[in-house]
Amino acid sequence: MTQFGRTFRLVCDEPAIPVVEGLLREQGFDFEPEPFFAYARRLVREPFPLGESLAARFGLIYIQDRSSMLPPLTLAPPTGASVLDMCSAPGSKTSLLSRLVGPRGFVFASEPSADRLATLRANLRRTGSVNTATAKAMAQDLPFADGVWSHIQLDPPCSGWGTVDKNPKVMEVWSGSKTAPLVSLQKTLLQKAADLLEPGGTVLYSTCTTNIEENEDQVAWALGALDFDLEPLAKPAGFVFEPPHRPGLDGVLRVAEGSDGQGFFLARFVKRGEASASPVAPAQKRDLPGTRLNLARMLGGDGLDLTRLPRGEVFDFGGKAFFLHERALDLMPGSLRWQGFPLGKVAGKGDRIKFTPGPLARMLLTEDPAQASCDVFEAEDIEVLERLFTGQSVQFKAGRGSVGLYYRGLPVGWLARKGGRVLWAAK
């Protein structure tokens, strides 16, 4: 019952790959590595929907079309880079960018739709993308100063003709002159990206359509209207590519109809000029509406491994604790309402203020359960994980505070303790 070309990527560090793959295989899944990315896998056996697997539900894998992985991989931001993701939901590319730049790096993601923003934030939380921040905003209206970003990912709204296998009516819905508003919006977003990009910086433009107007014609327009040079892209292994459908655009990538994965188009631009030796002036800030927290000194903080958080601050906003990356604190202008990464809940006042980590805040668990300072529940078989995920409680010693959940040494998340039992409380 495997869907042709169905792919996913592992959301773990390299040492944990055997554990996550073993968890999938114990539930009957089989897969093979993809040649273009060390963490990408292609299903060859799917006994039930992959999204219902324990690995997916605990955020240890992310289901993603193989072509959809190409934009972050071809933008290729270095470790420690700051990246603007202009059109982000549902978060597939955002969370991959988060992995690529690492804890010292930072990714800001914008999305104008409230429903899609909720999906974006849920996916970032599930994948543990703690080095991200999000905002409900139209990308063309983002109030950042010009030249702030070194790397920008722009995957704008498009006609989606490359997804016809999954959306058979897409070419009917977006036919003829119906694409004109999309083409206009894409130009607006390209102009905005050019403004926000620093000289020498890189923007990756991509679409999931085969429409020349939204692909090669947009590249030609950008090269003529904006301070952009086209940077040729190497062809990732495992794909079949077509030549560009307009002359003089060598270096763009167009995933061919006969290739596995969705139809995709990619172009990478570099802004002309050299980066300024003097840093861009810091954003005009306002006092944050929350309260700064010191988790180490709070009730419930003694069992946390705070060394695994990037540099930044933790704030209480209405009883919810959010991590704010230091880059976010430097870059976010005061006129923009934004949100950091949710870590858990806060209750009480004064000396009795208590922090409770969220079930998916596994970045607050030490990587080695033997070194953990909190109580630890180590699951060695999938039956226990299945019971926990279906809402059943499991017997454990009585005590206080949340309990770290590990599966064969891999940090999975936090369990709530109810007397002498523990349960998984994630929604």
N, C-alpha and C positions, 0 to 999 in steps of 0.2 A: 504493500500500500504506500510505498515511498513515492513522493512527488518528484518528477524528473528535475534534477538539478538542485534539490533542496539542500541548503547549506546552513551552517552555523559557525560561530567562533567561540573559543574557550575564553572565559572571563576569570583568569587565574594567572598566577606567576608560573614560570617554567617548572620549578620543582613540583608543583601541584598537578601538573598535567596528567600523570598516571592515575592519580586519585579521581579526578573528575571524569576521565575517560573510563575508568573502572566502574564508577557509579552509573554511567550510561549503559555500559555493557551488561551490568547486573540486571538492568531492566529490559534487556533484550535488544538494545540498539546496536547497530554496527555502522561503521563509517570509515572513511579513508582521508588522509591528509590532502589538502589543496596545495598546489605548488607555488602560489603567489604570496602566501602569508602563513607563517609558522603556526598561527593559532586558528586557522580556518580549517573546517572539516566538511566533507560531503557525505550525506547519509547514503548507506547502501541497504540498510534494513531499519524499518520503522514499525514496530509492533503496535504502537498506538501513537497518537499525535505527540510530536516532540515537545510541544509547548506544555504538555501535561507531565513531562518527566520531572523527577526530583531535581535534576541538575538545572533545568530551566526555572522551576518554581523557586529554588533557592538562589537564583541569580548567578549560577556558576557557568552558564552558557548563554549566548544570545543568538536567537534565530535571525538570520540576515541573508538576503540574496547576495551571491558572490559578487555581482557587479556593483552592488551598493557599497561594498567594502572598498572599492577602488578610489573614490574621491579622497578620503582621509589618507590612504596609503600613497597616493600620488601627490597630494599636498606635502606629505612627508615632513611635518614640523619636527625640528630637533627636540631632544629632551630639554625641558626647561622653557620652551617657547610659550608665548601667550597667543591664543588663537580665538578669533571671532567666528562663530558659526551663525550666519545671518538668518537662515531659514531652517529651523532645527528639528521640529517635531517629525517623527516620533522619538528621535534621539539615537537612532542606530549609528549615525555617523558621529554624533557628538560624543557618545560613550567610547567609540573607537579612538577619536582624537584625544580623549582624556587619558587613555592608556598610552598612546604614542608619546605624549609630552611628559608623562610621569608626574610624580607628586610635586616636583619643583615647578612644573608647568601649570598653565591655567587655561580653561576653556570657558568662554561666555557664550550662552545660547539664547537667542531671542525667538519668540513665537507669538503672533498676534491673537490666535484663537484660544480662548479659555479652555475649551475641551482638549484641544491638542496640546496645550501647555501642561495640563494635568497628566496626560500620557507621557510627555517628555520627562517631566519630573519623576514620575513613577519608574520609568525605565532607567534614569540616572541613579535613582535610589537603589533599585534592584541590582544594578551592576557595580555599585559601590564607587561611583564616580565622584569622589569627595572633592576633587580639584576643579569643580565646575560651579557656575552660578547661572541663574536664569532670570528672564524677565518677560512679562507680557508686553510686547512692543512690536510695531511694524519696523522691519529692518531698515527701510528707507528713512525712518524718522529717528533712529538712534542718536542720542545727543552727545556722542563722543567728539572730542576735538579731532581735527584732521591730523593724520599721520601718527595715530596712537598704536596701531596694530602692525605687527611684523608678519602675521599669517592670517589669512581670511579664507574661510570655506563658504562658497556661495552655491547652493543647490536650490535654485529658485523654483517657485511654482511653474509647472510646465504642462504640456498637453499629455504627457505620459504615454506616448505611442509605443514606447519600448516595453510597456507592461501588458501588451495586448493578450498574452497568454493567460494572465490572471484577471484582466479586465477587458473582456471581448468587445464591449461597446465603447471603449475609450476613443477610438478613431471617429466614431459617429458623433460622440459628444463634443469632441474638439476637432471639428472639420472646417476647412475653408477659412472664412473670415473670422470664425469664432476664436481663433488663436491670437487675433490682433491685440486684445488687452494683455495677454500673457507676454507677448513680444515687447510691448511697451513697458510693462513692469520689469521685465528682465533688464532692459536698458537702464531704467531708473536705479535698479539695484547694483548693476555694474558701475554706474557713475558713483553711487554711494561708497561702494567698495574702494574705488580709486581714491576717493577723498580720505577715507579712514586709514588707508594703507600708507605705511612709511616708505620713503624712497628706498629702493632695493628690496622691499618686501614682496611677498608672494600671495596671489589669490588663485584659488582653484575654482574654476567655473565648471559645473556639471549639470546634466539633465538626464532624465530617464525617458527621453523621447527621441525619435528618429527624424523629427521635423527639421529640415535644413534651416528654416527661418529662425528657429530657436537655438540652433547649434552653430554651424559654420558662418551663417550670416551675422550672428551676434559677435562672433570672434572678429570677423572682418570689421564690423562697426567699431568695436572696442579698440582695435589697433589704430583706426583712423581718428577716433574722437577722444581717446583717453591717453594718458601717459603710460601706456603699456607696451611691453615687448612680449612676444610669445616665446615661451621656453619649451623646447621639444620634450616630449615625454617618452620614456622607455616603455616598451610593451611588456606588461606583466605576463609571466608564464601561465599557461593554461587557458588563455583566451584566444579567440579568433577576432581579428580587427579588419575593418574595411578601410580603404583609402578615404581621405576626406572628400566630401562631395562638392568642394569648391577648390580651385587651384590656389597655390601659394600659401597653404595652411599646413605644411608638413609639421608634424609634431603633436597635433591633436590626436585624440584616440576616440574611435567610434567602434563600440562593440558590435560585431557583425551579427546578422540575423541567425546564422548557423552556429554561433557560439553558445555555450552553456551560460545561463544567467540572463537577466533582463537586458534589453537594449539600453546602452548608456553612452553618453558623450562626455568627454573631458578635455579641458584646455587649461593650461597653467600660464598665468601672466606674471611678469615681474615689473614692478613700477620703476620707471626710469629715474636716474639720480642716485646719489649715495646717501646712506643714512647719516643723519646729523650727528656730530660728535657730542653736542649738548642734548640732554634728554628732553623729551616733550614735557611741557609744564604739567604738573599734577592736576587732576580733575578738581573742579570746584565742588567741595563736599558739604554735606550737612550732617548734623549730629544724627546718629542712627536712633530709631525710636525704641530699640530694645535695651536690655541691660547686659553688660559684659559679665561673663561667667568665668570662674576658675574651677574647672571640673575636678582638678586634683584635690581641692579643699572642700568639696561638697560631699554630702552623704551620697554613697553610691559611686564615688569617684575613685575609691582606693583600688578597685579591681580593674581599672581601665589601663590599657597600654597607649598612653597619649603620644608616645614617640612615633607611632605610625601615622599620625596626622601630619599633613604638610604645615608649613609655617602660616599662621593666621590667628584668628580670634574666634571664640565661641560666644554667641549672644543668645539671650532669652527673648523671644518674641511671642508674647501671649501664651506662655507655658510650653513653648516648643524651643528646643535648643538647636541652633543652626551653626554650622561651621562656615566661617567667612575667610576665604583664602586671602593671603596678604596681597596678591595681585589685584583681587577684586576690590579690596579696601583702597588701593592706590588708584585704580582705573575708573571706578564707577562714579559718574557725575551725580551731584546732589539732586538733579531733576529726574533721575531715573529710579523707579521703584523696582528693586530686584530682590532675589532670594538666593541664599547660599544652600549648602547641603544639610538636610535634616539629620541630626544625630540621635535625638530622643526627646523625652519629656522632662519638664521641670515642675516641681510642686513644692509648696511650703514657703516660708520666709525666714530671713535672718540666718541664725546658726542652724536652723532645721531645714534649710532648703535642700532638696534631694533631686538627683539626676537619675533617670531610668533610661538606659540605652534602648534605641529602637531595635526590633528584631533583626533588621538587615544591616545594622551598623557594625559589620564584622571587622572594619578597620580599627575598631577599639579593642579588639582581641589580640593578644600576643600571638605570633606565628607558631610558637612552640607551646602546646598545652602544658607541658611539664614545667614551663616557666611562668604560667599564668598565676596572678595573684587573686583571681576570682575563683569561685567554685566552677568546676568544669564537668560537663556531661559529654562523655566520649561515646559516640555511636559507632559501632563496628559492623552493623548490618543494615540493609536498606529497610527492613521491616520496621525498625524503630523510627527511622526518618519518615516513613509513610504514615505511621501512626501519629507522629507529631504534626505533620503537615495537614492531615485530615481533621485536626482539632482535638485529637485524643490526648489526654495527659499520660505521662509516664512516671513511674515511681522513682523518687530521688530522695536524698537526705533532706531533712528539715533544716531551715536556716533562714537567712535574710539576704535580700538583694537578688539581682538577676544572675543567671547561670550561663556561662559561655558554652555554646554548642559546637562541637568538633566532630567531623566525620573522618575517621582514620588519620587523625592528626591535622586535618585541614579546617581552619576557622570557617564556620558557616554562618553564625549569627548568635543571637541572645534569646534565651528561654525565660519566660516568666515563672516565678516560683509560687505555688499555692500549697502551703503546708508542706507535706512530704511528697509533693509531686511537681513536675514541671510541664509546661506546654508552650507551643509555638503560637504567638499572638499576632503575627503579621496578617494583614488583610489582603 
